[in-house]
């Protein structure tokens, strides 16, 4: 029995969540080059698969693990469609990086690291940011942040996963008009050439980015490097884009500060007091939270209602307010936190 006959009666199950990556790899009904409809149909089916119900719980475990490791977290929202891993092995001739267990699109930490290193080399001033990959040479700043083949850098880049329910896949298409010319068959491009549509998958949504000091690196020593790296990433994601087809506008993202209201929605500017608190929260570790809040109680109580909400969002974004039992225990250990809890709306 041929592949086409074996798959003819198989349809995407409704009300269930088959693995997106498995369906993409195994359920192409025809591999014939001229059968473009089979590939388009497969792309549409993969786009229609819902997010696994288990993914939200996994994402929360992943976020808490990052917080426990002392990672700084930021959210980045796509400004255009995103396609990472387009050149990977796939039955479609094109690919998309999907999580091996849950089938959701994600951005590998290596892609973010490469993007930041390239942007620093191209646009930042000073020989410290230059690199020569052909000769395995890097400037001092490049070496410190991104490491070398012999030594790790000061910062760890984690994979960026999409927030549950805040992402989607899209059917997309490449449409080369001169396939013989592009394949190097010495055929000049001409007006009578026939285009060859190639379907592929792209993604949009909000992703969780995380950076942390490398093991053995003092947190205070790494802090200025982390600050610089977040700025580099913000510029690079917005101006250069991550992944494939960035020259066509793909891969652009806006990196948000934790707890900072989105611009353009009438939100007030940050006060120096709130900005100082948010800066401290970014480098805070879970065991330090109650003492930090108790020591900053007077500053927190002086915040406006909008600023208090922004601070709470920043704390929740790092997973500091998710455990009710810890919140009760902190109140017993630090009685002054009762007013802080009321200010943050936790009572």
C-alpha positions as CSV (number, residue, x, y, z in Angstrom):
1,X,0.0,0.0,0.0
2,X,1.4,3.4,-1.0
3,X,1.7,6.4,1.3
4,X,-1.2,8.2,-0.4
5,X,-3.5,5.2,0.0
6,X,-2.5,4.7,3.6
7,X,-3.2,8.4,4.6
8,X,-6.3,8.9,2.4
9,X,-8.8,8.1,5.1
10,X,-7.0,9.9,7.9
11,X,-8.4,13.3,8.9
12,X,-7.4,15.7,11.7
13,X,-9.4,14.6,14.8
14,X,-11.8,17.3,16.1
15,X,-12.0,18.0,19.8
16,X,-8.5,16.6,20.3
17,X,-5.0,18.0,20.3
18,X,-2.7,15.9,18.2
19,X,1.0,16.9,18.4
20,X,1.5,19.7,15.9
21,X,5.1,18.7,15.0
22,X,4.2,15.1,14.6
23,X,1.3,15.9,12.4
24,X,3.5,18.1,10.3
25,X,6.2,15.5,9.9
26,X,4.1,12.4,9.3
27,X,0.8,13.3,7.6
28,X,1.7,14.8,4.3
29,X,-0.6,12.8,1.9
30,X,1.7,13.2,-1.2
31,X,5.4,13.9,-1.6
32,X,5.1,14.6,-5.3
33,X,6.7,17.9,-6.2
34,X,3.8,18.9,-8.5
35,X,1.2,18.2,-5.8
36,X,1.2,21.7,-4.1
37,X,-2.3,21.2,-2.7
38,X,-1.2,18.4,-0.4
39,X,1.3,20.8,1.2
40,X,-1.1,23.6,1.5
41,X,-3.7,21.3,3.1
42,X,-1.1,20.1,5.6
43,X,-0.2,23.7,6.6
44,X,-3.9,24.5,7.1
45,X,-4.4,21.5,9.2
46,X,-1.4,22.3,11.4
47,X,-2.6,25.9,11.9
48,X,-6.0,24.6,13.0
49,X,-4.6,22.4,15.9
50,X,-5.4,24.0,19.2
51,X,-2.9,24.6,22.0
52,X,-2.4,21.6,24.2
53,X,-4.3,21.8,27.5
54,X,-1.2,20.8,29.4
55,X,0.9,23.6,28.0
56,X,-0.3,26.3,30.4
57,X,0.8,24.2,33.4
58,X,4.2,23.5,31.8
59,X,4.7,27.1,31.0
60,X,4.1,28.1,34.6
61,X,6.6,25.5,35.8
62,X,9.1,26.8,33.3
63,X,8.6,30.4,34.4
64,X,9.0,29.4,38.1
65,X,12.2,27.5,37.3
66,X,13.6,30.6,35.6
67,X,12.7,32.7,38.6
68,X,14.3,30.2,41.0
69,X,17.5,30.4,38.9
70,X,17.6,34.2,39.3
71,X,16.8,34.9,35.7
72,X,15.4,38.3,34.6
73,X,12.2,38.0,32.6
74,X,10.8,40.2,29.8
75,X,7.9,39.8,27.4
76,X,8.4,40.5,23.7
77,X,5.4,40.9,21.3
78,X,5.7,40.3,17.6
79,X,5.3,43.4,15.4
80,X,5.2,41.2,12.3
81,X,5.1,37.5,11.5
82,X,7.9,35.4,12.9
83,X,9.6,32.3,11.4
84,X,12.5,30.7,13.2
85,X,14.1,27.6,11.7
86,X,12.8,28.1,8.1
87,X,15.8,26.1,6.7
88,X,15.4,23.1,9.0
89,X,14.6,19.6,7.7
90,X,10.9,19.3,6.9
91,X,8.6,17.5,4.5
92,X,7.5,21.0,3.3
93,X,11.0,22.1,2.1
94,X,10.6,24.8,4.8
95,X,10.3,24.4,8.5
96,X,9.4,26.1,11.8
97,X,11.0,25.5,15.2
98,X,8.4,23.8,17.3
99,X,8.7,22.6,20.9
100,X,9.4,18.9,20.9
101,X,6.9,18.0,23.7
102,X,4.1,20.5,23.2
103,X,4.4,21.6,19.6
104,X,4.3,25.3,20.2
105,X,6.6,27.7,18.3
106,X,9.5,29.1,20.3
107,X,12.7,31.1,19.8
108,X,15.8,29.2,20.8
109,X,18.2,31.0,23.2
110,X,20.9,30.5,20.6
111,X,19.0,32.5,18.1
112,X,18.6,35.4,20.5
113,X,22.3,35.2,21.5
114,X,23.4,35.3,17.8
115,X,21.1,38.2,17.1
116,X,22.5,40.2,20.0
117,X,26.1,39.4,19.1
118,X,25.6,40.4,15.5
119,X,23.8,43.6,16.3
120,X,26.5,44.7,18.8
121,X,29.2,43.9,16.2
122,X,27.4,46.0,13.5
123,X,26.1,49.0,15.3
124,X,27.8,49.6,18.7
125,X,30.8,51.8,18.8
126,X,34.3,50.6,19.9
127,X,36.6,47.7,19.1
128,X,35.4,45.9,22.2
129,X,32.2,45.0,20.4
130,X,33.8,43.8,17.2
131,X,34.1,40.2,16.2
132,X,35.8,38.1,13.5
133,X,34.2,34.7,13.3
134,X,36.5,33.5,10.5
135,X,39.5,33.9,12.8
136,X,37.6,33.2,16.1
137,X,38.4,36.6,17.4
138,X,36.2,38.8,19.6
139,X,36.6,42.1,21.3
140,X,36.5,42.4,25.1
141,X,32.8,43.1,25.4
142,X,31.9,40.4,22.9
143,X,34.0,37.9,24.8
144,X,32.5,38.9,28.2
145,X,28.9,38.7,27.1
146,X,28.8,36.0,24.5
147,X,31.9,33.9,25.3
148,X,34.3,32.1,23.0
149,X,34.8,28.5,21.8
150,X,36.9,28.0,24.9
151,X,35.1,30.0,27.6
152,X,31.4,30.7,28.4
153,X,30.1,34.3,28.5
154,X,28.7,36.0,31.6
155,X,25.1,35.6,30.6
156,X,22.9,32.6,29.8
157,X,20.2,33.0,27.1
158,X,17.1,30.8,27.7
159,X,14.6,29.6,25.1
160,X,11.7,32.1,24.6
161,X,8.4,30.3,24.9
162,X,5.0,31.8,23.9
163,X,2.6,32.8,26.6
164,X,-0.3,30.4,26.8
165,X,-3.3,31.5,24.7
166,X,-1.3,34.5,23.4
167,X,0.1,33.1,20.2
168,X,-1.1,31.7,16.9
169,X,0.3,30.1,13.7
170,X,-0.5,31.4,10.2
171,X,-0.4,29.8,6.8
172,X,2.2,31.7,4.7
173,X,3.7,31.4,1.3
174,X,7.0,31.8,-0.6
175,X,6.5,32.5,-4.3
176,X,9.7,32.4,-6.2
177,X,9.0,33.5,-9.8
178,X,12.3,32.2,-11.4
179,X,13.0,28.7,-9.8
180,X,15.5,27.6,-12.5
181,X,17.6,30.7,-12.0
182,X,17.5,30.5,-8.2
183,X,18.6,26.8,-8.4
184,X,21.7,27.9,-10.4
185,X,20.7,26.1,-13.6
186,X,22.1,28.9,-15.8
187,X,18.7,30.0,-16.9
188,X,18.3,33.8,-16.9
189,X,15.1,35.1,-15.3
190,X,12.4,35.8,-17.8
191,X,8.8,37.2,-17.9
192,X,7.4,33.8,-19.0
193,X,8.7,31.9,-16.0
194,X,6.1,30.2,-13.9
195,X,6.1,30.9,-10.1
196,X,6.4,28.0,-7.7
197,X,4.3,28.6,-4.5
198,X,5.9,27.1,-1.4
199,X,3.7,27.0,1.7
200,X,5.2,27.5,5.1
201,X,4.2,28.3,8.7
202,X,4.8,31.6,10.5
203,X,3.8,32.7,14.0
204,X,2.7,35.8,16.0
205,X,2.2,36.3,19.7
206,X,3.9,37.3,22.9
207,X,7.0,35.4,24.1
208,X,8.8,35.2,27.4
209,X,12.5,36.0,27.2
210,X,14.9,35.3,30.0
211,X,18.5,36.1,30.8
212,X,20.5,35.1,33.8
213,X,24.1,35.3,35.1
214,X,26.1,32.2,34.1
215,X,26.8,29.7,36.8
216,X,29.6,30.9,39.1
217,X,29.2,34.6,38.0
218,X,28.5,37.1,40.8
219,X,25.1,38.6,40.4
220,X,26.3,42.2,41.2
221,X,29.2,41.9,38.7
222,X,26.8,40.7,36.0
223,X,24.1,43.3,36.6
224,X,25.5,46.0,34.3
225,X,26.1,43.4,31.6
226,X,22.5,42.3,31.9
227,X,21.3,45.8,31.6
228,X,23.4,46.4,28.5
229,X,22.2,43.2,27.0
230,X,18.5,43.9,27.4
231,X,19.1,47.2,25.6
232,X,20.9,45.5,22.8
233,X,18.1,42.9,22.5
234,X,15.4,45.6,22.5
235,X,17.2,47.4,19.6
236,X,18.0,44.3,17.7
237,X,14.5,42.8,17.9
238,X,12.9,46.0,16.8
239,X,15.3,47.0,14.1
240,X,16.8,43.8,12.8
241,X,14.3,41.0,13.7
242,X,15.0,37.4,14.7
243,X,14.7,34.3,12.6
244,X,14.4,34.1,8.8
245,X,13.2,36.5,6.1
246,X,14.1,39.5,8.3
247,X,15.0,41.4,5.1
248,X,11.3,41.1,4.1
249,X,10.1,42.5,7.5
250,X,9.6,39.2,9.4
251,X,10.8,38.7,13.0
252,X,10.3,42.2,14.3
253,X,9.4,42.3,18.0
254,X,8.8,44.9,20.8
255,X,10.5,44.1,24.1
256,X,8.6,45.3,27.1
257,X,9.8,46.3,30.5
258,X,8.2,44.3,33.4
259,X,5.4,46.1,35.0
260,X,5.6,49.1,32.7
261,X,2.3,50.1,31.2
262,X,2.2,50.0,27.4
263,X,2.9,53.3,25.7
264,X,0.1,55.1,23.8
265,X,-2.7,54.1,26.2
266,X,-2.8,57.1,28.4
267,X,-0.5,55.6,31.0
268,X,1.5,58.1,33.2
269,X,5.2,58.4,33.0
270,X,7.2,56.5,35.6
271,X,8.1,58.4,38.7
272,X,11.6,58.1,40.1
273,X,10.3,56.1,43.0
274,X,8.5,53.5,40.9
275,X,11.4,53.3,38.5
276,X,13.8,52.6,41.4
277,X,11.5,49.9,42.7
278,X,11.1,48.2,39.3
279,X,14.9,48.3,38.8
280,X,15.3,46.5,42.1
281,X,12.6,43.9,41.3
282,X,14.3,42.9,38.1
283,X,17.4,41.6,40.0
284,X,15.4,40.3,43.0
285,X,15.5,36.7,44.0
286,X,12.5,34.9,45.6
287,X,13.9,34.6,49.1
288,X,14.7,38.3,49.2
289,X,11.1,39.4,48.4
290,X,9.6,39.8,51.9
291,X,12.6,41.7,53.3
292,X,12.7,44.0,50.2
293,X,9.0,44.8,50.4
294,X,9.3,45.5,54.2
295,X,12.3,47.7,53.8
296,X,10.6,49.7,50.9
297,X,7.2,49.9,52.6
298,X,7.1,53.7,53.0
299,X,8.1,54.2,49.3
300,X,5.4,51.7,48.2
301,X,2.7,53.4,50.3
302,X,3.5,56.7,48.7
303,X,2.9,55.4,45.2
304,X,-0.3,56.3,43.3
305,X,-2.9,53.6,42.6
306,X,-1.6,53.2,39.0
307,X,2.0,52.9,40.1
308,X,1.1,50.4,42.8
309,X,-0.6,48.3,40.1
310,X,2.5,48.5,37.9
311,X,4.7,47.3,40.8
312,X,2.3,44.4,41.4
313,X,2.4,43.4,37.8
314,X,6.2,43.4,37.9
315,X,6.2,41.2,41.0
316,X,3.7,38.9,39.5
317,X,5.6,38.7,36.3
318,X,8.5,37.2,38.2
319,X,6.3,34.8,40.1
320,X,6.8,36.5,43.5
321,X,3.1,36.7,44.4
322,X,1.8,33.3,43.2
323,X,2.0,31.3,46.5
324,X,-0.7,32.2,49.0
325,X,1.0,30.2,51.7
326,X,4.2,32.2,51.3
327,X,2.2,35.5,51.4
328,X,0.7,34.5,54.7
329,X,4.0,33.4,56.2
330,X,5.6,36.7,55.1
331,X,2.9,38.6,56.9
332,X,3.7,36.8,60.1
333,X,7.4,37.4,59.8
334,X,7.0,41.0,58.8
335,X,3.9,42.6,60.3
336,X,4.6,45.9,58.5
337,X,3.7,44.2,55.2
338,X,-0.1,44.4,56.0
339,X,-0.3,47.9,54.6
340,X,1.9,47.0,51.6
341,X,-0.5,44.1,50.9
342,X,-3.4,46.5,51.0
343,X,-1.7,49.0,48.8
344,X,-1.0,46.3,46.2
345,X,-4.5,45.0,46.4
346,X,-3.5,41.6,47.8
347,X,-5.9,41.6,50.8
